[in-house]
Amino acid sequence: MTRDYKPTVFLPRTDFPMRGGLPTKEPELLKRWAELDLFARMRAESAGRPKFILHDGPPYANGNIHIGHALNKILKDVIVRSRQMMGFDSNYVPGWDCHGLPIEWKIEEKYRAAGKNKDEVPIVQFRGECRQFAEHWVGVQTEEFKRLGVEGDWKRPYTTMTFPAEAQIAREIHKFASNGGLYKGVKPVLWSVVEKTALADAEVEYHDHTSSTIFVRFPVYGAATPEIDEATVVIWTTTPWTMPGNRAIAYGDEIEYGVYKVGAVAEGSLAVPGERLVLATALAESVREQAKIGSWTLLHKFPGAKLNGTLCRHPLFGKGYDFRVPMLPGEFVTTEAGTGFVHIAPGHGEDDFHLGMAHGIEVPRTVGEDGSYYDCVPLFAGRRVYTDEGKPGDANNAVIAAIQEAGGLLHRDRLRHSYPHSWRSKAPLIFRATPQWFISMETNGLRATALEAIGNTQWVPPQGENRIRSMVETRPDWCISRQRAWGVPIALFVRKSDGEILKDPAVFERIAGIFQTEGSDAWFARPAQDFLGNAYDAADFEQVRDIVEVWFESGSTHAFVLEQRPELQWPASLYLEGSDQHRGWFHSSLLESCGTRGRAPYDAVLTHGFTLDEQGRKMSKSLGNVVAPQQVCDQYGADILRLWVVGTDYTEDQRIGPEIIKYQADLYRRLRNTLRYLLGALADYSPAERLEPAAMPELERWVLHRLVEMDAHVRRTVEAYDFHAAFSAIHNFCAVELSSFYFDVRKDSLYCDAPGSDRRRAVRTVMEHLLSALTAWLAPVLCFTAEEAWLQRPESLRGEPDWSAESVHLRLFPGIPESWRDDALAAKWAGVRDVRRVVTGALELERASKRIGSSLQANPTVYVPAEVKALLADVDFADVCITSQITVTEGTAPDGAFTLPDVAGVGVVPGLAEGGKCERCWKILPEVGTVAAHPTLCRRCADAVDGMPGF
């Protein structure tokens, strides 16, 4: 009677499905973590451990998260989880930036759509609407971040608009006021006509813009050198509207200049035959061509230094601009473009301002906050540089026309060039001199302190240090004031009699105390006397109404988060944001902390690149290439997004799109199948089966050695924030060394050896160690899948200390004994695997030619050198090559043998296995049929079956 031996084969059994079904499974796990209160459990488990604190850079609470948010928050979560599992107390407090233009602009849009002016709304009411808007989006983004698997203190996040935060921000401002670092001054700042406020460098982006350009004559009035008598100095500018603000001309001391007498001119040229033009000799030919001057004569050449003391007339002299224009040396003057002369409008440029201040030149106020000329500006009162919508106004054409009418215009043209724009309204900006509040980079040595702090900080990648250092070395004083409504006010009083800041600590603390309980709305709702107290009369002071820029607020988060929450620590272990934050949050945090505490608020700074589409293009709705993280989660699952984050080099710009996501999904399946195989192989596993390494075969001890190496690699790369290298190593370990080699080789032992055999026990012991290590190593990245696998671990293990955690995220990376390391064994098995590659290569050809169907039908002859034969002497090489039989022969392979160029001296001649096919293990062996009780089995299988009930 034929027996059915299928039930005796120990095939893998598990409830861990092959298909992840992540869009459905992940929300179930999120619910489980909430019920478990996982974050609180993690805090309790890690109490007393060393702290690793990643301080969250606050995103704006003004819309749904995008793929850049996902990259940023997932990377942070991978770091925090990794450090937690490496034995730290890694507490993550998420935060939001809730003040400033991104939110205020949204509320203004609502009013504009209704035909209303926000300035007509009571300021406290307007601020309340901004607060409600921010609160709504904090709630929305919280759920979106949680859906990505990001674990943190979501019940107690920080926001810049809480009353205690606003109070601390005010205190930080007061510190700069008290130490003399804060001052009010009139300087040109980048100004948004649309948003009617000054902007910080971090709020500016550069786009191509077409400007009107003009060459303008300045008649020489008092020549310091006779060569330029009766000549005109020619300047070139791309901002004609700044000409009413001109008060000087800059030249270069070392630049060579010439006086050119115009000869013939072409039709349409504004040049006049016989006139004398002063130009840099290096740029003269370019000017001649543009001005359509047919010929001219060079009369004189001289160095710029000879121009010192020269006076010119304004081109609109006699029309309200009746003043002399001095010529001044300027180090910033070059011969890269223009004429070699720079017209100086101290109210409309950084270099212009400083040159003017150095020589006592006035800073005229010409343009108001709405981009129109003040009424006091001759000829152009009311003309607009830009409209409220950011479109070009009528100022340029009016100025050009007036200069041409006055005979001052030599040439006009248009230029396409990079120009500063607001990152919010996308409108072009202007430089405009306005009274603003500044923090000095020099008064208290802030620049020097910040540069020293940069050198004491770890930068990842290292080139980040040079980037921020160059910015700090050259940056001007920090303009912290904004002329807006939604934010923390610069809560100061200025004495009307002398313009000095009131620096009374009692007043400062009274302000902060009121903010602590009522919020900064009180500054606009309460009378000034409430803040001043009885010691001062409000009539003697001006109450500052400007708000502080949001970069100062976010730069102060260390003060009201790290310092004020005992579960955290100051300074932070790590700040992490996109590379643009060298000029943003990293920069403002550095300056704020160095100015008040003398060092950076972080020990290390990590930056990541930006996310582009699959073709390397910036994502935009118009291109239709936007990848929304919500859609990826709904279609594939958050773990696929998390895999993408570590599967790319985050230090560079990353790409994402449908094909890249599909590729990540394929990688995920391989990892999932590895976990599934391990869980299935450990079905009904008992700790009693465990074997010590000394009792294991060499192959199992080789796997344990690889675990030691992998453990060291994972820990080393996690500490270096090199998650791409960590993931690549784990993936290759699973796909190449486990699935394609070890699992394949040991499938026969796992399925067919007797349950009590030492070899099968060794395999299962090793698989226990593999499951333990892989679920831990993958947990920071595949947080959902690792948890799902952990919950499917064998029931018998759950009472063991290393297996008892209710969640994989309550574990540490397992301690892999260093005693498992065996470098000599590893070297030996590297050689064994090389020979195996030659065998498998030969058998692949046999399969392709259909001479065999399975490798178990083969009995190849392997020709090897003597040293290789010695290497294989105690190795069951047939098992390793998954053949029924194999013959290893010392000597040179015959002609026609299969070889591989990188495995010298090894050749394989295929052959067929002889004997009968074992019905249970499918090996072809001569011994099949020799066991009377089981005539269709080999001896190994017959012995295994005899120990089973019913057989």
Secondary structure by P-SEA (a helix, b strand, c coil): ccccccccccccccccccccaaaaaaaaaaaaaaaaaaaaaaaaaacccbbbbbccccccccccccaaaaaaaaaaaaaaaaaaaacccbbbbbbbbccccaaaaaaaaaaaaaccccccccaaaaaaaaaaaaaaaaaaaaaaaaaacccccccbbbbcccaaaaaaaaaaaaaaaaaccbbbbbcccccccccccccccccccccbbbbbbbbbbbccccccccccccbbbbbbbccccccccccbbbbbccbbbbbbbbccccccccccccbbbbccccaaaaaaaaacccccccccccccccccbbbbccccccccccbbbbbbbbccccccccccbbbbcccccaaaaaaaaaaccccccccccccccccccccccccccccccccccaaaaaaaaaaaaacccccccccbbbbbbbccccbbbbbcccbbbbbbccccaaaaaaaaaaaaccccccaaaaaaaaaaacccccccccccccccccccccccccccccccaaaaaaaaaaaaccccccccccccccccccccccccbbbbcccccaaaaaaaccccccccccccccccccccccccccccaaaaaaaaaaaccccccccbbbbbbbbbccccccccccccccccaaaaaacccaaaaaaaaaacccccbbbbcaaaaaaaaaaaaaaaaaaaaaaaaacccccccccccccccaaaaaaaaaaaaaaaaaaaaaaacaaaaaaaaaaaaacccccccccccccccccccccccaaaaaaaaaaaaaaaaaaaaacccaaaaaaaaaaaccccccccccccccccccccccccccccccaaaaaaaaaaaaaaaaaaaaaaaaaaacccccccccbbbbbbcaaaaaaaccccccccccccbbbbbccccccccccccccccbbbbbbbbbccccccccccccccccccccccccaaaaaaaaacccc
